[in-house]
Amino acid sequence: MRFKEERRGVEKPVEIVWFERIMFATLALGVIQSWLTWPAAVKLASPAFVVSTQIVVVVIMAALILLISRRRSNVVRWILIILTLIGLPAVAKEAINGQMLGSPILVAIQTVSELAGLVLLFTPRGRIWFRSKPV
């Protein structure tokens, strides 16, 4: 099953469609996680700072996801991968030390889902799609 981009007439591989869906699902899990950790977060910073930081992160992540899945931005694809790889040690350290705020199960699901979504960008059809020029 393939989906078609309406404006450009270029077939988007199903892997890219699933990348977008999975990554937006991980953002939703992040919002749930933020809600669960709200009391601990506002002990560390003001509520306005916590909310504004979370909004900025969600907007930036959504923009990165859409630039990858809708604009075929190879540069942004690598930026998202680098940001994910930079964040993995912190998540692992918190999990190992038992210092994780919120639900460790949600964090695990979110992390594994994000990695799975990124892997979809490197499937054979995904790589071809990134190399092809938009019409």
N, C-alpha and C positions, 0 to 999 in steps of 0.2 A: 504494500500500500504506500503510495507516494502522495504528497500534497503539492499543489501548484501555487507558486507565488503569482498573484493576480496581476500586479503591475508590471512585472518584468517578464512574465511568460517562461520563467525558468523553474524547472522542477526541483523542489527542495527535498533532499533525502529524508526519509522517515526518522533517521537517527538524529537529524538536526531538530526536527519537530519535537522528538522526545527529550532531547537535551534541554530545549526551552521549557517544556512542561515540568521536567524534573527539577530544574534550577528554580523555577518559580515556586514549586512545592517546597523546596528547601528554604526559600525566603519566608513562606508561610509558617514553616516550622520554627524559623528564627523569631518571628513575631510572637508565636505561642510561647517560646522559650523566654522571650523578653517579658511577657506578661507574668510568667511563673517566677521570674527572678526579680520582679519589680521591687519588693521590699528590700532585698539585699543591695540592689543597684542604687536606690535612693539613699541608702546609708553611706555610700561611697561618694555620691555627687548629688547635686540639686536635681529635682524632678525635671526642670526645664532643660538642663544639660543632658540628662539621660534621654529624654524624648527627642530632643533635637539631634543628638548623636545617632539614635536609632533611625530616625527619618532619613538622615543623610546617608547612612549605610545602605538602607533599603533602596533609596533612589539611585545611588551609584551602582549597586549590584544589578538592579533592574535595567539600568542603562547599558551596563556591560553585557548582560545576557542578550538584550535586544540588538546591540551592535554586532554581536557574534551571529545570532540566528537570523537576523533580517538583513544585515548589511554585509555579511561575510567578512567581517574584519578579522584578518589573521593576526594583526598586531594586538587587538583587544583579546583575542583567544589566548595568546601567550601571556598577556598581562593578568588575565583571570587565573590562569594556571599558576603563575608565579605567586600571586596573592594567596591562592589556596595552599600552595606548598609552604609559604612563609607561616601561615596560620596553623598548619598541622602540628608542629612541635608543641605549640602552646596548648592545643586541645589535648594532645597526648600527655603532656606534663600534668595538666589539671586532672585528667582521668587517673593517672598513676598515683598522684599524691592525694587523691580523694578530695580535692579542693574545688570541684566543679559546682558551679551554681546551677540551680534548677535540676532538670531531669537528665541524668546520664544516658538514659535510653533515648530520649529525644535528640541529644547531642550526637549519639552514635548513629542514629538513623539519618540525621541531617548530614553528618560527615560522609557516611558511606554513599548516600544518595548523590551528594555533590561530586564525589569522586567518580561515581558511575556516569553521571551526566557529562563530566569532562572526558571520560573515556570514549563516549559516543562521538566526540569531535574528531577522533582519530581512527574511526572505522574507514575501510577503503572508500566507500561512497562519500563519507564526510570529507576526507582529504581531497578527493576529486572535486567536490563541490566548492571547497575553499580555493582551489587552484583555478577553477573556471571563472571567466570574466562575466559579470552581470551584463545582461542585454540592455 
